Amino acid sequence: MEFKLQDGDYIELVQLLKRVKITMSGGEAKMLIAEGQVKRNGVTETRKRAKIRVGETVETQGKTVVIV
């Protein structure tokens, strides 16, 4: 799926997971990240507030999000 950045140059990883409805809450998103279940550009990302920018890819729970 694609996510279009609209407000600014980046979105924090926790916010992205909530906005695309992969998780229903920030707490759930933080848990996924802390457990090492989220990949950013193919590498496990453990920073909850990682700044995700245009051109990057986030993968978790069998879903891939491309930032456009």
Jmol script that loads the backbone (N, CA, C; Angstrom):
load data "model"
ATOM      1  N   MET A   1       0.841  -1.170   0.000  1.00  0.00           N
ATOM      2  CA  MET A   1       0.000   0.000   0.000  1.00  0.00           C
ATOM      3  C   MET A   1       0.885   1.231   0.000  1.00  0.00           C
ATOM      4  N   GLU A   2       0.354   2.349  -0.451  1.00  0.00           N
ATOM      5  CA  GLU A   2       1.098   3.602  -0.487  1.00  0.00           C
ATOM      6  C   GLU A   2       0.547   4.570   0.550  1.00  0.00           C
ATOM      7  N   PHE A   3       1.439   5.363   1.120  1.00  0.00           N
ATOM      8  CA  PHE A   3       1.042   6.411   2.057  1.00  0.00           C
ATOM      9  C   PHE A   3       1.649   7.710   1.557  1.00  0.00           C
ATOM     10  N   LYS A   4       0.804   8.690   1.322  1.00  0.00           N
ATOM     11  CA  LYS A   4       1.279   9.973   0.814  1.00  0.00           C
ATOM     12  C   LYS A   4       1.541  10.931   1.969  1.00  0.00           C
ATOM     13  N   LEU A   5       2.795  11.377   2.066  1.00  0.00           N
ATOM     14  CA  LEU A   5       3.162  12.367   3.085  1.00  0.00           C
ATOM     15  C   LEU A   5       2.534  13.701   2.705  1.00  0.00           C
ATOM     16  N   GLN A   6       1.817  14.305   3.641  1.00  0.00           N
ATOM     17  CA  GLN A   6       1.160  15.566   3.340  1.00  0.00           C
ATOM     18  C   GLN A   6       1.644  16.703   4.217  1.00  0.00           C
ATOM     19  N   ASP A   7       1.908  16.430   5.460  1.00  0.00           N
ATOM     20  CA  ASP A   7       2.288  17.480   6.401  1.00  0.00           C
ATOM     21  C   ASP A   7       3.760  17.355   6.765  1.00  0.00           C
ATOM     22  N   GLY A   8       4.620  18.058   6.059  1.00  0.00           N
ATOM     23  CA  GLY A   8       6.042  18.042   6.394  1.00  0.00           C
ATOM     24  C   GLY A   8       6.850  17.046   5.601  1.00  0.00           C
ATOM     25  N   ASP A   9       8.100  16.883   6.048  1.00  0.00           N
ATOM     26  CA  ASP A   9       9.062  16.037   5.340  1.00  0.00           C
ATOM     27  C   ASP A   9       9.061  14.588   5.800  1.00  0.00           C
ATOM     28  N   TYR A  10       8.430  14.314   6.944  1.00  0.00           N
ATOM     29  CA  TYR A  10       8.490  12.966   7.510  1.00  0.00           C
ATOM     30  C   TYR A  10       7.264  12.697   8.376  1.00  0.00           C
ATOM     31  N   ILE A  11       7.116  11.408   8.730  1.00  0.00           N
ATOM     32  CA  ILE A  11       6.121  10.990   9.714  1.00  0.00           C
ATOM     33  C   ILE A  11       6.830  10.030  10.663  1.00  0.00           C
ATOM     34  N   GLU A  12       6.534  10.142  11.948  1.00  0.00           N
ATOM     35  CA  GLU A  12       7.143   9.225  12.917  1.00  0.00           C
ATOM     36  C   GLU A  12       6.569   7.826  12.704  1.00  0.00           C
ATOM     37  N   LEU A  13       7.400   6.830  12.916  1.00  0.00           N
ATOM     38  CA  LEU A  13       7.009   5.439  12.669  1.00  0.00           C
ATOM     39  C   LEU A  13       5.732   5.046  13.404  1.00  0.00           C
ATOM     40  N   VAL A  14       5.619   5.403  14.677  1.00  0.00           N
ATOM     41  CA  VAL A  14       4.420   5.067  15.457  1.00  0.00           C
ATOM     42  C   VAL A  14       3.176   5.676  14.805  1.00  0.00           C
ATOM     43  N   GLN A  15       3.285   6.930  14.385  1.00  0.00           N
ATOM     44  CA  GLN A  15       2.150   7.615  13.759  1.00  0.00           C
ATOM     45  C   GLN A  15       1.766   6.954  12.428  1.00  0.00           C
ATOM     46  N   LEU A  16       2.768   6.552  11.658  1.00  0.00           N
ATOM     47  CA  LEU A  16       2.511   5.894  10.374  1.00  0.00           C
ATOM     48  C   LEU A  16       1.714   4.611  10.571  1.00  0.00           C
ATOM     49  N   LEU A  17       2.135   3.788  11.522  1.00  0.00           N
ATOM     50  CA  LEU A  17       1.445   2.512  11.747  1.00  0.00           C
ATOM     51  C   LEU A  17      -0.013   2.735  12.135  1.00  0.00           C
ATOM     52  N   LYS A  18      -0.283   3.785  12.878  1.00  0.00           N
ATOM     53  CA  LYS A  18      -1.672   4.103  13.251  1.00  0.00           C
ATOM     54  C   LYS A  18      -2.438   4.656  12.045  1.00  0.00           C
ATOM     55  N   ARG A  19      -1.828   5.554  11.291  1.00  0.00           N
ATOM     56  CA  ARG A  19      -2.524   6.214  10.176  1.00  0.00           C
ATOM     57  C   ARG A  19      -2.940   5.240   9.076  1.00  0.00           C
ATOM     58  N   VAL A  20      -2.117   4.217   8.834  1.00  0.00           N
ATOM     59  CA  VAL A  20      -2.468   3.247   7.787  1.00  0.00           C
ATOM     60  C   VAL A  20      -3.257   2.067   8.354  1.00  0.00           C
ATOM     61  N   LYS A  21      -3.632   2.183   9.636  1.00  0.00           N
ATOM     62  CA  LYS A  21      -4.499   1.202  10.298  1.00  0.00           C
ATOM     63  C   LYS A  21      -3.873  -0.189  10.436  1.00  0.00           C
ATOM     64  N   ILE A  22      -2.545  -0.234  10.511  1.00  0.00           N
ATOM     65  CA  ILE A  22      -1.889  -1.506  10.820  1.00  0.00           C
ATOM     66  C   ILE A  22      -2.092  -1.798  12.303  1.00  0.00           C
ATOM     67  N   THR A  23      -2.062  -0.735  13.112  1.00  0.00           N
ATOM     68  CA  THR A  23      -2.364  -0.869  14.536  1.00  0.00           C
ATOM     69  C   THR A  23      -3.516   0.069  14.874  1.00  0.00           C
ATOM     70  N   MET A  24      -4.206  -0.222  15.944  1.00  0.00           N
ATOM     71  CA  MET A  24      -5.350   0.599  16.342  1.00  0.00           C
ATOM     72  C   MET A  24      -4.963   1.673  17.357  1.00  0.00           C
ATOM     73  N   SER A  25      -3.773   1.530  17.969  1.00  0.00           N
ATOM     74  CA  SER A  25      -3.365   2.507  18.980  1.00  0.00           C
ATOM     75  C   SER A  25      -1.856   2.698  18.946  1.00  0.00           C
ATOM     76  N   GLY A  26      -1.425   3.781  19.564  1.00  0.00           N
ATOM     77  CA  GLY A  26       0.000   4.035  19.666  1.00  0.00           C
ATOM     78  C   GLY A  26       0.696   2.983  20.518  1.00  0.00           C
ATOM     79  N   GLY A  27       0.011   2.533  21.562  1.00  0.00           N
ATOM     80  CA  GLY A  27       0.578   1.501  22.426  1.00  0.00           C
ATOM     81  C   GLY A  27       0.844   0.214  21.677  1.00  0.00           C
ATOM     82  N   GLU A  28      -0.108  -0.166  20.837  1.00  0.00           N
ATOM     83  CA  GLU A  28       0.050  -1.377  20.028  1.00  0.00           C
ATOM     84  C   GLU A  28       1.209  -1.215  19.043  1.00  0.00           C
ATOM     85  N   ALA A  29       1.320  -0.034  18.439  1.00  0.00           N
ATOM     86  CA  ALA A  29       2.413   0.238  17.500  1.00  0.00           C
ATOM     87  C   ALA A  29       3.758   0.174  18.207  1.00  0.00           C
ATOM     88  N   LYS A  30       3.835   0.768  19.393  1.00  0.00           N
ATOM     89  CA  LYS A  30       5.086   0.754  20.156  1.00  0.00           C
ATOM     90  C   LYS A  30       5.496  -0.659  20.520  1.00  0.00           C
ATOM     91  N   MET A  31       4.525  -1.505  20.834  1.00  0.00           N
ATOM     92  CA  MET A  31       4.808  -2.897  21.175  1.00  0.00           C
ATOM     93  C   MET A  31       5.406  -3.644  19.971  1.00  0.00           C
ATOM     94  N   LEU A  32       4.792  -3.473  18.801  1.00  0.00           N
ATOM     95  CA  LEU A  32       5.303  -4.119  17.584  1.00  0.00           C
ATOM     96  C   LEU A  32       6.750  -3.710  17.325  1.00  0.00           C
ATOM     97  N   ILE A  33       7.009  -2.415  17.460  1.00  0.00           N
ATOM     98  CA  ILE A  33       8.358  -1.890  17.206  1.00  0.00           C
ATOM     99  C   ILE A  33       9.340  -2.447  18.231  1.00  0.00           C
ATOM    100  N   ALA A  34       8.971  -2.404  19.500  1.00  0.00           N
ATOM    101  CA  ALA A  34       9.852  -2.886  20.577  1.00  0.00           C
ATOM    102  C   ALA A  34      10.169  -4.370  20.425  1.00  0.00           C
ATOM    103  N   GLU A  35       9.235  -5.138  19.894  1.00  0.00           N
ATOM    104  CA  GLU A  35       9.428  -6.582  19.698  1.00  0.00           C
ATOM    105  C   GLU A  35      10.227  -6.897  18.440  1.00  0.00           C
ATOM    106  N   GLY A  36      10.631  -5.865  17.696  1.00  0.00           N
ATOM    107  CA  GLY A  36      11.434  -6.076  16.490  1.00  0.00           C
ATOM    108  C   GLY A  36      10.649  -6.602  15.314  1.00  0.00           C
ATOM    109  N   GLN A  37       9.343  -6.330  15.281  1.00  0.00           N
ATOM    110  CA  GLN A  37       8.488  -6.841  14.209  1.00  0.00           C
ATOM    111  C   GLN A  37       8.292  -5.863  13.057  1.00  0.00           C
ATOM    112  N   VAL A  38       9.012  -4.729  13.086  1.00  0.00           N
ATOM    113  CA  VAL A  38       8.850  -3.724  12.033  1.00  0.00           C
ATOM    114  C   VAL A  38      10.181  -3.540  11.315  1.00  0.00           C
ATOM    115  N   LYS A  39      10.133  -3.568   9.983  1.00  0.00           N
ATOM    116  CA  LYS A  39      11.332  -3.342   9.180  1.00  0.00           C
ATOM    117  C   LYS A  39      11.190  -2.044   8.398  1.00  0.00           C
ATOM    118  N   ARG A  40      12.277  -1.309   8.355  1.00  0.00           N
ATOM    119  CA  ARG A  40      12.350  -0.065   7.587  1.00  0.00           C
ATOM    120  C   ARG A  40      13.412  -0.276   6.523  1.00  0.00           C
ATOM    121  N   ASN A  41      13.005  -0.235   5.273  1.00  0.00           N
ATOM    122  CA  ASN A  41      13.927  -0.482   4.159  1.00  0.00           C
ATOM    123  C   ASN A  41      14.664  -1.809   4.322  1.00  0.00           C
ATOM    124  N   GLY A  42      13.958  -2.822   4.827  1.00  0.00           N
ATOM    125  CA  GLY A  42      14.513  -4.161   4.944  1.00  0.00           C
ATOM    126  C   GLY A  42      15.309  -4.435   6.209  1.00  0.00           C
ATOM    127  N   VAL A  43      15.461  -3.418   7.074  1.00  0.00           N
ATOM    128  CA  VAL A  43      16.246  -3.565   8.305  1.00  0.00           C
ATOM    129  C   VAL A  43      15.327  -3.348   9.506  1.00  0.00           C
ATOM    130  N   THR A  44      15.447  -4.192  10.524  1.00  0.00           N
ATOM    131  CA  THR A  44      14.614  -4.057  11.723  1.00  0.00           C
ATOM    132  C   THR A  44      14.806  -2.677  12.338  1.00  0.00           C
ATOM    133  N   GLU A  45      13.686  -2.004  12.600  1.00  0.00           N
ATOM    134  CA  GLU A  45      13.702  -0.658  13.193  1.00  0.00           C
ATOM    135  C   GLU A  45      13.143  -0.744  14.608  1.00  0.00           C
ATOM    136  N   THR A  46      13.904  -0.259  15.581  1.00  0.00           N
ATOM    137  CA  THR A  46      13.465  -0.322  16.975  1.00  0.00           C
ATOM    138  C   THR A  46      13.207   1.054  17.568  1.00  0.00           C
ATOM    139  N   ARG A  47      13.386   2.101  16.771  1.00  0.00           N
ATOM    140  CA  ARG A  47      13.133   3.466  17.264  1.00  0.00           C
ATOM    141  C   ARG A  47      11.678   3.837  16.971  1.00  0.00           C
ATOM    142  N   LYS A  48      10.930   4.058  18.012  1.00  0.00           N
ATOM    143  CA  LYS A  48       9.504   4.357  17.869  1.00  0.00           C
ATOM    144  C   LYS A  48       9.254   5.667  17.114  1.00  0.00           C
ATOM    145  N   ARG A  49      10.121   6.616  17.311  1.00  0.00           N
ATOM    146  CA  ARG A  49       9.950   7.929  16.674  1.00  0.00           C
ATOM    147  C   ARG A  49      10.841   8.118  15.455  1.00  0.00           C
ATOM    148  N   ALA A  50      11.264   7.025  14.844  1.00  0.00           N
ATOM    149  CA  ALA A  50      12.087   7.118  13.637  1.00  0.00           C
ATOM    150  C   ALA A  50      11.355   7.954  12.600  1.00  0.00           C
ATOM    151  N   LYS A  51      12.077   8.842  11.941  1.00  0.00           N
ATOM    152  CA  LYS A  51      11.481   9.729  10.941  1.00  0.00           C
ATOM    153  C   LYS A  51      11.448   9.022   9.590  1.00  0.00           C
ATOM    154  N   ILE A  52      10.252   8.691   9.141  1.00  0.00           N
ATOM    155  CA  ILE A  52      10.062   7.982   7.883  1.00  0.00           C
ATOM    156  C   ILE A  52       9.799   9.018   6.790  1.00  0.00           C
ATOM    157  N   ARG A  53      10.588   8.947   5.718  1.00  0.00           N
ATOM    158  CA  ARG A  53      10.524   9.956   4.655  1.00  0.00           C
ATOM    159  C   ARG A  53      10.118   9.343   3.311  1.00  0.00           C
ATOM    160  N   VAL A  54       9.831  10.215   2.348  1.00  0.00           N
ATOM    161  CA  VAL A  54       9.445   9.792   0.998  1.00  0.00           C
ATOM    162  C   VAL A  54      10.495   8.833   0.435  1.00  0.00           C
ATOM    163  N   GLY A  55      10.021   7.762  -0.193  1.00  0.00           N
ATOM    164  CA  GLY A  55      10.901   6.778  -0.813  1.00  0.00           C
ATOM    165  C   GLY A  55      11.227   5.593   0.074  1.00  0.00           C
ATOM    166  N   GLU A  56      10.879   5.679   1.361  1.00  0.00           N
ATOM    167  CA  GLU A  56      11.174   4.583   2.273  1.00  0.00           C
ATOM    168  C   GLU A  56      10.036   3.558   2.278  1.00  0.00           C
ATOM    169  N   THR A  57      10.367   2.368   2.771  1.00  0.00           N
ATOM    170  CA  THR A  57       9.412   1.270   2.854  1.00  0.00           C
ATOM    171  C   THR A  57       9.383   0.748   4.284  1.00  0.00           C
ATOM    172  N   VAL A  58       8.179   0.498   4.790  1.00  0.00           N
ATOM    173  CA  VAL A  58       7.998  -0.065   6.126  1.00  0.00           C
ATOM    174  C   VAL A  58       7.215  -1.364   5.976  1.00  0.00           C
ATOM    175  N   GLU A  59       7.711  -2.426   6.623  1.00  0.00           N
ATOM    176  CA  GLU A  59       7.055  -3.732   6.546  1.00  0.00           C
ATOM    177  C   GLU A  59       6.760  -4.254   7.944  1.00  0.00           C
ATOM    178  N   THR A  60       5.568  -4.798   8.128  1.00  0.00           N
ATOM    179  CA  THR A  60       5.205  -5.465   9.373  1.00  0.00           C
ATOM    180  C   THR A  60       3.939  -6.285   9.158  1.00  0.00           C
ATOM    181  N   GLN A  61       3.822  -7.364   9.849  1.00  0.00           N
ATOM    182  CA  GLN A  61       2.642  -8.228   9.824  1.00  0.00           C
ATOM    183  C   GLN A  61       2.187  -8.571   8.402  1.00  0.00           C
ATOM    184  N   GLY A  62       3.132  -8.813   7.524  1.00  0.00           N
ATOM    185  CA  GLY A  62       2.820  -9.192   6.152  1.00  0.00           C
ATOM    186  C   GLY A  62       2.345  -8.048   5.271  1.00  0.00           C
ATOM    187  N   LYS A  63       2.428  -6.823   5.765  1.00  0.00           N
ATOM    188  CA  LYS A  63       2.008  -5.653   4.990  1.00  0.00           C
ATOM    189  C   LYS A  63       3.197  -4.758   4.707  1.00  0.00           C
ATOM    190  N   THR A  64       3.208  -4.169   3.523  1.00  0.00           N
ATOM    191  CA  THR A  64       4.280  -3.258   3.134  1.00  0.00           C
ATOM    192  C   THR A  64       3.669  -1.900   2.826  1.00  0.00           C
ATOM    193  N   VAL A  65       4.282  -0.852   3.380  1.00  0.00           N
ATOM    194  CA  VAL A  65       3.824   0.519   3.143  1.00  0.00           C
ATOM    195  C   VAL A  65       4.963   1.274   2.476  1.00  0.00           C
ATOM    196  N   VAL A  66       4.672   1.856   1.316  1.00  0.00           N
ATOM    197  CA  VAL A  66       5.652   2.659   0.588  1.00  0.00           C
ATOM    198  C   VAL A  66       5.273   4.124   0.766  1.00  0.00           C
ATOM    199  N   ILE A  67       6.232   4.948   1.176  1.00  0.00           N
ATOM    200  CA  ILE A  67       5.974   6.361   1.403  1.00  0.00           C
ATOM    201  C   ILE A  67       6.213   7.117   0.094  1.00  0.00           C
ATOM    202  N   VAL A  68       5.179   7.850  -0.321  1.00  0.00           N
ATOM    203  CA  VAL A  68       5.257   8.624  -1.569  1.00  0.00           C
ATOM    204  C   VAL A  68       5.024  10.099  -1.319  1.00  0.00           C
TER     205      VAL A  68
END
end "model"
wireframe off; spacefill off
backbone 0.3
color backbone group
